[in-house]
Amino acid sequence: MSHNAVSFMEDHLKNLTIGHGFWSLHVDTVLIGWVMAGAIVVTGWVIGRRLEEGVPHGLQNVLEALLEFVDDQVRGIFPVEDPMVGALAFTVFLWVLLMNAMDLLPVLLLPTAAHAMGVSDFRSTPTADPYTTLGLALSVFLLTFYYQIKHKGLWGYLKGFLVHPFGPYLFPVNILMTTVDEIAKPLSLGLRLFGNMFAGELVFLLIALLPWWVAWAPGVLWSIFHLLIITLQAFIFMVLTIMYLAMAATKEGDAH
């Protein structure tokens, strides 16, 4: 790969950033993420005001079908009745799906528009930024902590560190292994989504390096394939979120 190609890739993988180091803020990631969240809220509000009884149609039909699908997933995984989990899973799926879908825009569209307005760096896919995916995973981790305390009590939660998986006599090993397991869950959840979306972004940038009369063919083919990837990754993130919350809410000895 030539030096120009490397520079092109590096330039288009820079976020619009405020601050430095750990305290830096990726403004483009936050902006697009909140725009997608706002789109979900506004769409839900509009459809909620126009709900039709009987056979739904249009976007209401699509959302109701998605809601029923997500509800079936929750009922099949979650051990107790909890309306919050279904709403959370539905929101997570839609939000991650919309943020992933930004990767289907022409890779130079938003950066070029931002550059025309005097903004040098801009990335259009929030989930190709590890700050986003790890932030989402951390939120799920905090919810699992809440559900463990809610369903098992503080002592039941702490007991899991002391006696699982090798019994009370090996509690130092249990604490170490359970801590590693707890930390690994949000890391794997966040890095899985980031890795897939970042790889997709790289492929689009590599295609953009090709001459325009060649780039359209691999661009169309990769977009079709990537549509499956972004949907699948949103689904996987949602299912793992439900699963981690279900594990947190399941008491020792409960049957699934």
Sequence and secondary structure as in RCSB ss.txt:
>XXXX:A:sequence
MSHNAVSFMEDHLKNLTIGHGFWSLHVDTVLIGWVMAGAIVVTGWVIGRRLEEGVPHGLQNVLEALLEFVDDQVR
GIFPVEDPMVGALAFTVFLWVLLMNAMDLLPVLLLPTAAHAMGVSDFRSTPTADPYTTLGLALSVFLLTFYYQIK
HKGLWGYLKGFLVHPFGPYLFPVNILMTTVDEIAKPLSLGLRLFGNMFAGELVFLLIALLPWWVAWAPGVLWSIF
HLLIITLQAFIFMVLTIMYLAMAATKEGDAH
>XXXX:A:secstr
  HHHHHHHHHTT   EES GGG EEHHHHHHHHHHHHHHHHHHHHHHHT  SSS  THHHHHHHHHHHHHHHHH
HH SS  HHHHHHHHHHHHHHHHHHHGGGS TTHHHHHHHHTT       GGGSHHHHHHHHHHHHHHHHHHHHH
HHHHHHHHHHHHHTTT GGGHHHHHHHHHHHHHHHHHHHHHHHHHHHHHHHHHHHHHHTS HHHHHHHHHHHHHH
HHHHHHHHHHHHHHHHHHHHHHHH  TT   
